[in-house]
Amino acid sequence: MRDGAAARQVAARMAEAAAAWLDALDADQRDVASAPVPSADDVPDAERRRWFYTPTDHGGLTFHQQRPAQQRAAMRLVATGLSTPAYVTVATIVGLENVLDQVEGFVARFDRERGRDPGLYYLRVFGPPGGTDPWGWRFGGHHVSLNNLVVNGALVATTPCFLGADPATAPLLGGAASRPLGRVEDLARDLVRSLPAGLAARALLLDRAPSDIVTGNRTTVSAGDRALPLTAIWRDERFPDPAEQAKLQAASDAIDEAAGYGDREHAALEHTSEPRGVPAAELDAEQRTALRALLGTYLERVPPEVSPLRRYDDDAALDAVFFAWAGPTEPGAPHYYRLQGPRLLIEWDNTQRGANHAHSVWRDPAADFGLDVLARHRAAHAH
């Protein structure tokens, strides 16, 4: 998947930053920040494989629980797993919590003191960083989920990788706009609108977009997966406060009602093992260039030396990527798209809050969380 030397160099930077962060913490903080070594066993590794993109407990030590110098060390670790544009985007998404709080009238609470809180982003390290034993780290909070695994001193997995933005578009001074994921949306729309009628009809899975990404925050992707209700994408099944639980249920119901999906619509969008839509093999040269650029908005989220984007310089690899769309194609309308191919699943939606609330996820269905590498590692060390 990655060049071995480059994967080791990035892993070494991660290990140094992770060790420095853990060393800066006191014993109580380390208890929260540390978790068991990653493994191929489902039960002891279950927590590492849980991920979220809602404002819930992602597991780990929050910014609120750290002193400023510790926060800086935490962000240094986060930066080792990102390209510079991705780091800027992640920092912007965290800051959007203050904007969203203002949009909602500073009233959202959920199961916490402040519902929209840039201090509630969580960092956790799994296993001692460095060496040849598996170890990893996870950073997450509302609209951010970064999952990294290192085995035998090399970075082997960086998915699931989720970035979202709410609001997706917000005003700036002078008539400018903040759009952290703007190109992630626009490149796909430009591509679908460039298709001739026959290809456009095949790319369109449905004339209405789903309420959310279809695979949700599932640990593994399976055929038949359908969009989850908002209430299912939370760490705990219910809030202790019944009034807050009722608000969440009402919000979830309103999102699903706005999508208007029944069984027929869900079937049209459900995840399938065989990709749906139009393969890149049928796109012209300009459209293939656009597709590569779109792939880059996902695959270049990691440091450039380990980005798998170069894989798609091979025409045969690009040919196998399928592009599908749901919803209208005019700007401002609720919409969804999917890119799917061998070891690739990308989903995007911008449907909620009047199509001003975006989600984007990059997954490797065969190797999310590095489960394939961990299985081989266990087999190799079984005796």
Secondary structure, 3 states (H helix, E strand, C coil): CCCHHHHHHHHHHHHHHHHHHHHHCCHHHHHHHEECCCCCCCCCCCCCCCCCCCCCCCCCEEHHHCCHHHHHHHHHHHHHCCCHHHHHHHHHHHHHHHHHHHHCCCCCCCCCCCCCCCCCCEEEEECCCCCCCCEEEEEEECCEEEEEEEECCEEEECCCEEEEECCCCEECHHHCEECCCHHHHHHHHHHHHHCCHHHHHHHEEECCCCCCCCCCCCCCCCCCCCCCCHHHCCCCCCCCCHHHHHHHHHHHHHHHHHHCCCHHHHHHHCCCCCCCCEEHHHCCHHHHHHHHHHHHHHHCCCCHHHCHHHHHHCHHHHHCCEEEEECCCCCCCCEEEEEEECCEEEEEEECHHHHCCEEEEEECCCCHHHHHHHHHHHHHCCC
